[in-house]
């Protein structure tokens, strides 16, 4: 991508599942996309938590 091209924003649905967690880690580490959101069902313990630390990594903000 050109330096002035904005990165596509990605939202992961079902972020606490096995595939969702893998996608969170892959997108967060990518230099071609940016993680802009992670969605989980209402009442899930991860709601309101930083998705990076919830998946065992560094805080993503």
C-alpha positions in Angstrom: 0.0 0.0 0.0 1.1 3.5 -0.6 2.2 5.5 2.4 -0.7 7.9 2.1 -3.4 5.2 1.7 -5.4 4.7 5.0 -5.3 1.2 6.4 -8.6 -0.6 6.3 -10.3 -0.9 9.7 -11.3 -4.4 10.8 -13.9 -5.4 13.4 -13.8 -9.0 14.7 -17.2 -10.5 15.6 -17.1 -13.4 18.1 -13.7 -12.2 19.4 -13.6 -14.7 22.3 -13.9 -17.8 20.2 -10.8 -19.7 18.9 -11.0 -18.2 15.4 -11.9 -14.8 16.8 -8.9 -14.7 19.1 -6.6 -15.8 16.2 -8.0 -13.1 14.0 -7.6 -10.5 16.7 -3.9 -11.4 17.1 -3.3 -11.5 13.3 -5.0 -8.2 12.6 -3.3 -6.5 15.5 0.1 -7.6 14.3 -0.6 -6.6 10.7 0.9 -3.6 8.9 -1.8 -3.8 6.2 -4.9 -3.4 8.4 -5.8 -2.0 11.8 -8.1 -3.5 14.4 -10.8 -1.0 15.2 -13.2 -3.2 17.2 -14.1 -6.5 18.6 -17.6 -7.7 19.3 -18.9 -10.3 21.8 -22.3 -11.2 23.1 -23.9 -9.0 25.8 -22.9 -10.1 29.3 -19.7 -11.8 28.2 -16.9 -11.3 30.7 -14.7 -9.7 28.0 -17.2 -6.9 27.3 -15.5 -3.6 28.3 -12.0 -5.2 28.5 -9.1 -4.5 26.3 -9.2 -7.2 23.6 -5.4 -7.4 23.5 -5.0 -8.4 27.1 -8.2 -10.5 27.0 -6.6 -12.7 24.3 -3.3 -12.9 26.3 -1.3 -10.3 24.5 -0.4 -6.6 25.0 -3.0 -4.0 25.5 -4.3 -2.6 22.2 -6.1 0.5 23.6 
